[in-house]
Amino acid sequence: MKYHKKNNSPLPTLFTLLLATALIFGGCSGGSEQGANGGDQNSDVSVAFVTNMVADFWNIAKAGCRDAEKDLGIKVEVKMPPEATVVKQKQIVEDLVSSGISAIAISPLDADNQVAWLDSIATKVPLITHDSDAPGSKRLCYIGMDNYKAGRMCGELVKEALPEGGAIMLFIGRLEQDNSKHRRQGVIDELLGRPKPESLDKIEYDPLGDPIKGEKYEILDTLTDQGKPEAAKQKAEDSINAFPQMKAMVGLFEYNPPACYQALKQAGKLGQIKLIGFDENDVTLQGIKDGTVTGTVVQNPYEYGYQSVKVLKDILEKKETKGFIDIPPRKITKQNVDEYWADLKAKKAG
């Protein structure tokens, strides 16, 4: 910067005076820029929303994150592992911490075996979980639903599809996740008429591999695909060929019902073998409208995204937060699918 000198004292130019004035008045707003919806957006604070894989389900959650970003004036980074593996998820989180992220919301892929690592992250930045919990970790809050309850709701849909009973196959991505285990067991317990446990830590899990037989219903097995839709479709095709007694297929992750749908369509068995879903894939919703899918149990991924950002912002601002934010599941059937789908499209478009 150049100065005019008089008596060896520097005098600011007119430009410098104007610049200083601008800085003074700029400081009155806290040094922040206005968010898209008028909220203050602090350029030094950013939070991350980390998923467990790439899926349309998570695109809905991303829409919630983006709306929260605008409404609350805080920057949000949404990260989806290209592969549903602990290694990829861990790499993403550690890169975020190294980059200076202020707080993180994560859906753990393997809660039981990730506790030590999650605790190490929690010592560096505020950490919460969404969608799938890690209750044994030092996370500050869990945002999601009671997956055991949601599983029982899914079991109720199976009963509506097969009131006389029958053999059922379950399909799911993996069972290492906290939500997966609860969801699967909820379906089984509902179909076998078992009482609800006193608490989630009292759930007894049926092993894989052997059929689970009740008075009216038989669970043939639970087939996992490690988050790969192509593997899910292949396993659905194999099941149709291997189990002629199968009366219903239940897909417990967002991409499982569409995979089962395609397998049934190719085999010419749509409608003959009942299909019950989870989450809100377009194929699943269209199947409900057409009558080829009995129904689905949906979460609210939009709120997972929005509430995660809100809670992280509150934590950073030292506001009081809850340890669990319950976002209840809902059943979607032919009676309410049109209304639900219209609302979902509006949220995704916004």
N, C-alpha and C positions, 0 to 999 in steps of 0.2 A: 504494500500500500504506500502511495506517495503522500508526503506531507508538505505544506507550505510552512516555512520557518519564520518566526518572528521572536526575537529575544531568546533564541535557541529552544523555544517551546513548540511542540507539534500541535497544529490546529487541524481538526478534521475537515475534510472537504464536505460540500453539500451532500454528495452521494453517501458519505459515511454517516452523516447525521440522519438521513432518511432511512438508511439501513438499520441504524441503532433504534430509531423510532419503531420501525416495523417489528424488530425483535422484541421490544418491550411489550407492544400490544399483542404480539403473537404469544408471549408468555402468559398472558391473562387467561388463555384457554387451555393451559396445562401442556402446551407443546404437542398437541394432538391434532390429527386431521379428521374431518367429518366423515363418518361412515356413509354408506349408500342410502341408509334410511334416517340419516340425521344423527346417529349415535357417534360419540367420540371414539375414534379408533387409534389406540396407542401403538405406534410403529415399533416400539421396543418389546411389546408383549405378544407372544403367539402361542397357541396351544395346538396339540395334535390329536387327531382321531384316527386310531389304528384299528383296522379290521383283521379278520383271520384269513381272508381270501378275496378274490375278485368275484362279485356276483351282483345281479340286479338288485337284490335285497340291500346291498350296501350302497348302491347308487341312490336309493331312496333315503338312506341315512345321510348320505352326502348332501342331499337337498336340504335336510334339516340343519346340517352344519353351516351351509351357506346362508340360510335365512338367519340363523343365530349370529353369524359373523356380521351381517348387515344390521340386525336389530340391536346387538349388544356392543358393537364397535370393538371387536377383538379379532385378530387375524387367526385363521384356522388352516392347518395343513391336514388334508385327508390322505392317508396312506393305506393302500391295499396290497398285501403281499401277492406277487404274481403266481406263487405256488403256496398251497396251504401247508406250510412246514414251519416248525419251530425255528429252524435256522434262518429262514427268510424274515420271519417276524422279528426275531431278535436283532438281526442286522439293521432293519428299518428303525427300530426303537433306539438302538445305540447310536445310529447316525443322527437321529433327531436330538438326542441329548448332547452329542458333540457339537451340533450346530447352534446350540443355545436355546432350544425350545423351553418354554416356561412351565408347561404342564402337559400331561399325557393321559388320554383315555384309551383303553385297550380292551379287545376281546381276546382273552388268552386261548391259545390253541391246546395247551396241555397243562391245566391248572396245577395238578398235583406235582408235576415235575418242574414247573416253572416258578415255584414259590420263592426259592432262594434268589433267583435272577430278578423276579419282580420286586423283591425286597431291596435288592441292590439299586434298582432304578428308583424306588421310592425314597431312598436316602438322598437322591440327587435332585429330583423334581417331584411335585405333587402328582400322585398317580391314582386314577380311578379305573374301574372296570365297567364294561357295558356288554349287553347281550349274553355273555357267559362270564360267570364270576370266578374269582379265586379267593374264597373266603378265608383260607389259611394264610394269606399274604397281608402285607401292611398297606394295602390299597385303602383309600380314604372313603370310598363310596362305591356302591354297585347300582347301576342303572339298568333295569331290565324287568323281566317278568318272572313269575314262579313257573319254571319249566316243567316241574312235576304236575302242577295243576293244568298246564297247557296240554301235557301228554294225556291226562285223563279226559280232557275235553275232546281230544283227537279220538280217544277210545270210544267216547259217546257217539261220535260220527260213524265209527265202524259199526256200532250196535244198530244205528239207524239204517245203515246200508245192508247189514246182515242180521235181521232180527231173530232168525232161526239159528244163528251161529255158523261156524265154518272155519276153514284153515286160512291163516293170514301170514303174509311175509312182510317184514319191516325192512326199510331201506334208509340208511343214514350215512353221512360222510365219514365220521369217526366217533369213537366213544371215549377218547381221552379228555374231551371237553366236559366241563361241569354241566353245561346245559344239555348236552347230548345224553348223558347218563340219566339225568332226571326225566327228560322228555320220553325216552324209550321206556323207562320203568313205569311212568305214569300210564302209558298206553296199556302195558301188560297188566298192571294192577287193576285198571278199570275193566278190562275184558275178563279177568279172572275173578272179579267181584271181591277183591281184597279191600280191607279197610284202609283208610288213609293213615299214614304214619303221623305220630305226634309232631314231628319236625323233620326237616329235610335231612338232618344228620342221622335220622333213624331209618332211612330208606334201606331196604335190603334188595340188592341187585341180583337178578337172575343171570346165570352164566350164558355165554354164547355157545352155539354148536348144536345143542340138543333141542328138540321140540319142547315147548312149554304148554302143557295141556290143562284145560279147565273143563268145567261142566259142559259148556256150549262152544267155546272158542279154543282154537289151537294156534299158537304162534310157532310157525315152522322154523324160523330162524331170524336173525338180524344181520343183514348183509351190509358191509361197509365198503366205501370206495375211495377214501382218503381225499375227498373234495374234488374228484375228477368226474365231470358229467358224462364223459364217454364211457368210463368204467361203470358208472351207475346204470347207463342204458344197457350195457352188455350183461350186467348182473340181472337186470330185469328180464331181458330176453332169455337168459339161461334158466331163470326161475319158472317162466311160463312153460318151458319145455320139460323141466325136471320135476315139476309138481303139478300134475293134472288136477289134483284135489284142491288147489289153491282157489279160494273164493274172493280174496281181496288183497290189494297191494297198498301199503301205507308208506308214503315218502315223507321223511321227517326233516329234511333240509330243503331249502328253497328250490334247488335244481332237481331234487329226486322225483317229485310228481311229474314234471315234464318228461324226464327220462323214462319213467314207467309208462306214461301216456304214449310216447313214441313206440315203445316196445309192444304195447297192447294193440296199437293201431296197425303195426306191421303184421302182427299175428292174427289180425281180424277178430280180436277179443274185447274191443272197447264196449263197455256196457255189460259184457258177460262176466268179466272179472271186475269187481268194484274197485274204484280208486279213491283213496282218501289222502288229502295232502296237508302240507304245512307251508305257511308263508304265501306270498301273493304274486308268483310268477304269472305273466300274461297267459301262458298256455293253461295253467291251472284255473285261472279265473274264467277263461273262455270255455273250458271244459265244464265248469259249474253251470254256466249259462246254457250250454248245449245239452246238459244232462248226462255227460259221460264221466264227470267227476262228482262224487257225492257232496263234498265240501272240503274246506280247509280251515285250519286254525292259524290266524295271523297274529303277528306281533305288531309293533308300531315302530319300525326302524327310523322313520322321520323323527319321532320324539327321542329315540336313542341318540341321534345326532344332535338335535337341538338342546336337549337337557344336558348332554355331556359337556357341551361348550358352556352352557350357563353355569353348571356346577363348578367347572374348572375356573371360570372367571370369579365366581364367588369365593372359592378357596384362595385364589391369588389376592383377593381383596380382603381376606381375613374375615369373611362373613360366615355365619353359622350354617352348616350343611348337614343333611341327613346321611346316615350310613347306608340306607337302601331307598331308592326311589322306584316304586312299583308302577310299572306300565302294563296294565292287565291285557291278557290275550283275548281274542274274540273269535267266534265261529262265523264263517262266511259260507252261506248256502245259497240256493237259487232264490230264496226270498229276499236276500239283502245284497246280492252281489253287484247289481247295477249301481246302487247308491254308493257302495263302498268303492267300486272301481272308478267312478266319476271323481270322488274325493281324492283318490290316490293319484289319478292323472293330473288333477289340479295342483297337487303338492309338487309333483315331479316337474311340471311345466314352470312353476313359479321359481 
